[in-house]
């Protein structure tokens, strides 16, 4: 079966990961987020809610202090008792929490270069909210009154959902600068909009942009690898141990994994020659199969180009063909590294992908992982 690209979504705001942070000193909150859950119970109210019609006040110096992000990108004024901490959420440039870790806030800074040129703030907000609802029980989003952040109007919303019987409340504020989309996301365990909206909006409104220049992300991964196997153990590939399985990218994939911090994904797909939609499909060559499959990626995305390929590669003694494919789907720019291999009665695809602005820094690692692929001939 060909890869179904509708099963993955980019910019996954992992609300679960934020909620179960075990320590403000934790550098990596390891969680598995299942995005194949039934979300029919998701509701999204669009009516504007007036939180007592109160203007958002400035946080006074006597009760708060200002923290800045690494590389001095943004500054945020937070209440007394709150502090800055490190964590590995995608595109998060600043993370703060209170002493009891009941309240946690993050500032996301997403480069506009990752999107189509005609992407709008409203579309960015819609994408973030749609993805936020995936896999969450009783997720609700209520749009609230806009606030001013650094002299710019920000779209705000209250999110709520249940986690193991406990109500979780999030305040979200999103706006744009010349080079980036920004989001301030603050949550409270057991809190509610009535209790926390005003306080969290106050914190969000204090955000200042210190630099709007794009910064090269640190996408280095660990060199410690582990083996990911198919269900029957006939296919296997070695990836960093920080990669996780459990996210359903394609129900027909033999192996699939992802690394949330780098927005990186991998899948292994197998096509049996006898099932290919061609006359004399058993006679199709690897080159023909690879060309057809690469073109199918472009067709399904609606917009894209083949950057490189076919390039001959050797995977464990098996001669394969490798392509780099750039696409734009739902206004998100994505690059794929796809390696096609031929076996006696089948073809395999080893697919790595990430958003376009992250690809160059991960390309060599994707190529290295691809070379670890092994398949037992039946």
ABEGO torsion letter per residue (X at the ends): XBBBAAABBBGBBBAAAAAABABAABABBBBBBBAABBAAABBBBABBBBBGGBBBBBBBAAABBBBBBBGGABBBBBBBGBBBBBBABBGBABBBBBAAGABBBBBBBBBAAABBAABBAAAAAAAAAAAAABGBBGBBBBBBBBBBBGGBBBBBBBBBBBBGGBBBBBBBBBBBBAABBBBBBBBBBGBBAAAAAAAAAAAAAABBBABABBBBBBABBBABBBBBBBAAGABBBBBBAABBBGBBABAABABBBBBAAAGBBBBBBBBBAAABBBBGAAABBAAAAAAAAAAAAAAAAGBEBBABOBBBBBBGGBBBBBBBBBBBBGGBBBBBBBBBBBBAABBBBBBBBBBAAAAAAAAAAAAAAAAABBBBBX
